[in-house]
Amino acid sequence: MALQGKVALVTGAASGIGEQTARKLATDGAAVVIADLNLANAQKVADSIVEAGGKAIAVSMDVTSEDAVNAGIEETVAKLGGIDVLVSNAGIQIVAPIEEYAYADWKKMLAIHLDGAFLTTKAAIRHMYASGKGGSIIYMGSVHSHEASKLKSAYVTAKHGLLGLARVVAKEGGPRGVRANVVCPGFVRTPLVEKQIPEQAKALGISEEEVVKNVMLKETVDGEFTTVADVANTVAFLAGFESNALTGQSVVVSHGWFMQ
């Protein structure tokens, strides 16, 4: 019931973890905003949530554009009356050895993961403050917020950066009721991860089966992928946790890959 009547915006919500998270928040009673660069797919997700009895709208959002982010947040507030939960989830993956990593790819990775988190936070938190109700900001980190892996210099840098951003937002927002936390999944078998398997096999000179067993799942306690439902349930828990007792934290959802 903690999310009943709340408004939650999820970036990168037209597919994968973002979509499952939005569906879970809607099931728990929130009106959800499906924010994505692909508006057509975002609208399909929103429509299916509405058909299932939930409340949802779709907005176009390029998280690397301040104008686009501000417009999406303003549309959310105009149509739904405010914003209580922000889930900064939009992300991509580009893998390469650092000596071959294109600077343009580095900048693109940091822009989507870090600039996007900053811009959506800046736009949403103003409304959370103005409402007097506070809110919850959740960043989609990774086990790579705590660990490093080969071929992922930009991704690991960006995911580490989200920890710092969340902690600052927790300190600034705490007195006004805004909490900030980071969800850190292990490998989730989304299209993003599926794409990495052959890429890493080629870069490392091993088979795709070895990538899964010896790279992606080697450090888990049971050799299992994290599921999108695991991640969505964790986000919903943090979104509905209504005190500053849980803020500035990272919650690792990884089948024991990283333990803190």
Protein Blocks (a to p, Z undefined) as FASTA:
>chain_A
ZZgoiacddehilgcjllmmmmmmmmnopacddddfblmlmmmmmmmmmmnopacddddd
dfkbmklmmmmmmmmmmmnopafbdcdfbccdddddfklmcfklmmmmmmmmmmmmmmmm
mmmmmmmmmnonopaddddddfklmbccehilmmmmmmmmmmmmmmmmmmmmmmnopacd
dddddddddfklmmmmmmmmmmnopafklmmmmmmmmmpmnopacdfklmmmmmmmmmmp
ccfkbghiacddeehmaaZZ
